[in-house]
Amino acid sequence: MKIVKMLVLVGLMGSSVAAMAEGGGDIVAARMDAARDHAMAHYEQQQQERAVASAHQQAQQQTQAPAEKAGS
């Protein structure tokens, strides 16, 4: 009888752990997706800022180049 109770207890404990692990995996996956989305949005914003800065720098160089030729 003690063996049966022990097996039932082990079975119940094992099933509860499996149930928690299943739900926990979903939470972790959702957090990873949210973190990836946040990182990608930050990366896209940095790339856009770099493109704007690069275009601004090129525009400044183009406006300075004709002025230097005219002064020569």
N, C-alpha and C positions, 0 to 999 in steps of 0.2 A: 504494500500500500504506500509506503514511503517513497518507493521508486516512482510510482505513478504520479504522486504529488510533485515530486522533483521534476519529472518530465513535463508536466503541465505548466509548472512555474517557469521552466526554461523556455518552453514554447511561447508562453505569453510574453515573457521579457523579449524574446527574439522578434516576435511580431510587432511589438511596440517600437523597438529600435528601427526596424525596417520601415515602419510608417513614418517615423520622425525623419529618417534619412531621405525618404522620397520627397517630402514637403520641403525639407531644408535645401535640397538640390535646386528646386524651383526658385527659391528665394535667392540663392547664390547666383543662379543664371540671370535672374532679373537685375540683380545689382551689377553684374558684369556688363550686361547690355546697357544699363544706364550710364555706367562709367565710360564705356566705349563711345556712346553717343556724345557725352560731354567732352571727351577728349577730341573727338573728330570735329565738333563745333569749334573748339578752341584752336585746333590746327588750321581749319579753314579761315578763321578770323585772322590768324597770324599771316597766312599766305596772302590774304587780301591786303593786309596792311603793308606787307613787303612789296606787293605789286604797285600799290599806290605810291609808296616811297620811291621805288625805282623809277616810275613814270615821272614823278616830280623832279628827281635828280636828272633824268635825261632831258627834261624840258629846260631846266636851268642851264645845263651844258650847251644846249642848242642855242639859247638866247645869248650866252656869253661868247660863243665862238664867232658870230658875225660882228659883234662889237669889237673883238680883238683884231679882226681883219681890217676893220674900218680904221682903227687907230694906228695901224702900221704904216 
